[in-house]
Amino acid sequence: MLRKSSTCLALLGAVTLLALGAAAPAHAASGGLCQLQGTASFTPGLNNTAQNFSYSFSGSLSGCQSTDQTSPASGTVSAGQVVTGAGGEQFQEPVATGNGTCANGTTSGVAIASWADGTQTVVSYGTTAAAAAVKLTGFVVSSVTLAAINPQPGQPTSETITTTRYAGDQAQGLLAFQADPTQCSGSGLTSAGISGSIGLGSTS
């Protein structure tokens, strides 16, 4: 399994995936509801003028509850990170993108949840932000392919992460975006915390 690169651990947040105070999709029999705590970084920094930007995120999932007793109670989630595979080779997760300001905007991306039991879930998502609240909607996809960073001769040029838990489910949530107003009105917000909850489950 890939692990997070030690050089890329301060990320995905402010407008990205997952949610605060959001209910899981209706009757999430196969899914669950987890608490999210993480951090996001933005390039360029967000300010009070709408612009295109990219961002990455890393966070923890805890206190997960589900009607499925085999579901893990914790995990991690990331987007736009550099991860390290076998032999120390590095791969780039898809970088999330958006348009907006510190106060509002929209984003889209792909996030990877790695659960405590070794399973993984790949989520394609979009968000809409208004003030500190960010609404997220998305769906679980079968896989995502990560491009290798400077592969050496004989090394693979990509790595595919496959969904092994919650296949076919949907994601819902609301984010609590923790921005520093002084940075938003100054040089730009380059990092922000995010907390809340994320629901994964079926709609039937």
N, C-alpha and C positions, 0 to 999 in steps of 0.2 A: 504494500500500500504506500502511496505517496505521503510524504510528511511536509509540513510547512517549512519553507526556508527561513533560517534564523534572521535573514536580512530583510524579510518582508512581513513583519508581524505587527503592523499598526494600522489596521484598515477596516474595510467595508462598513458603512454606517449610515450616515445622515440621510440617505435617500435610497436606500437599497432595499434589501429584502427584509422581510419579516416584521413582526408587528406587535403593537402594544394594545392590550385590552381587546383583542379581536377574537371572536369565536371561531372555532374550527369550522370547516365546511360542514353543512348539515349532516348530522348522523355520521360522523367520521368513524365508521366501524373499523376500517383498516388503518386509520391514521392516528393522530394525536395532537395535543396542544402543548407547546414548549415555551419556556421563558428564554428570551434572548438578551444577551449582554455583549456588546461589541464596540468596535471603533472603525471609522471609515476615514480614508484620506482622499483628497480631491486635487485634480490637476486640470486647469489652473485653480487656485483657491477661489471659493465662492464669495461673491460680494453682493451688492444691492443692484447690480446691472445684469440683466439676463445674458447668458452666454452658454456656449457649448462647453462641456467638461467631461472628463473621464474620472472614474474612481475605483477603489478597491476596498475590500472589507474582510475582517476576520472577527469571529465572535464565538461565544459558547452557547450551547443549548442545554438547559437544565430543567428539572422538575417536570419532565414530560409525562403527560397523562393520556391514557388510551384505553378503549374497551378491549383492545387486543393485548392480552397479558404477556405476549412475547416481545412487545415493543420495548426498545431500550429507553431508559429514563434520562439519558444525556447524550451529548455529542458536540461536535463543532461545526461551524459553517463558514464558508469563505467564497469570495468572488474576486477575480482580478489579481490573485496572488501568484507568486512564484513558488512552485512546489518541487521537492527533490525526490527522484525515483531511485531505483536500484543502481548501484554503482556511482551514486552521487550526481547523476545527470539531472539537470534542471529543466522544468517545463512551465509554460505560462498559461495560467487559467485565462479564459476570455475576460477582457477588461470591460467593465460596465460603462455605459455612456449616458449622458443626460443633457438637458438644457434647462436653465433657470437661474435663480438667485438663492440667497440664504433663506428667503421667505417662501418661495414657491418654485415649482418646476416639475418636470417629468423625467423618468429614467427607465432604462431597460437593461437587462443583463441575464446572466446564467450563474446560479450559485450551486455549490456542492456541499451537501451535509454529510459528514462522516460520523456514524453512530458508534456508541460504545461497544456494540457487539460485532463490529467490523463491517457492517453493511453500509451502503452509501445511497444517497438520493440526489439526483440532479434536477434542479428546478429552473425553468425559464420563467422570468417574472417581469412585471412592469410596475412602476410606482407613480403616484400623483401626490405632490406635497403641497400643503397649505399651512403656513406658520410652522409650528412645531410638530404637527401631525402629518404622517405620511401613510397613505392607503396603499396596500400592496395586493395585487392579484397575480396568480401564476398557475402553472401546471407542471407536473413531474414529466420529464422527458426520458427517453430510454438511455441516452448517453451524451457525453460531450468529449470532443477531442482537443487535447492540449498540445500546442506546438512546442517542440524542443527549442531550448535556447542554446545557440552555438554547439550543435551536436558534433562530436568528433567522428572520424571515419569508423564505420562499423556500429555506431550507436543509432538507436531509433530516432526518427525525425518527429515523432509524435507519441502521445500516450492517450489512450481512450479510457475514460471513467464511465462505468456502466451502473445504472440504477439497479440496486438489489433489494431495496425496500420502498414501499409505498408507490410502486409502479402504477401509473394511470390516475393517481390522485391529483387533487387540486390544492393550491395554497392560498390562504387569505390572511390578511393582517393589517395592523395599523402601527406605524412607527412613532416613537417619541424621539425627536431630533434635538440634540443638546448642543446648540451653537453658541459661540461667544460673540455677542453683538458688536464688541469693539473690533474684532477681526473682520466681521462682515462689512463694517463701514470704513475699514482701513485697508490693510495690505491684502486681505482676503483670507477666508477660512480654509485651511488646508487639512484640518483634522477635526473630527467631532465624534462624540460618543452617541450610542443608540441603545435603547433598552425597550423591552416590551415582550410580546409573545407572538408565536407563529403557529398557525393551524394547518395541518396537512390531513386530507381525508377525501373520501368519495362523496358525491352529492346525492347518491341514491340511498 
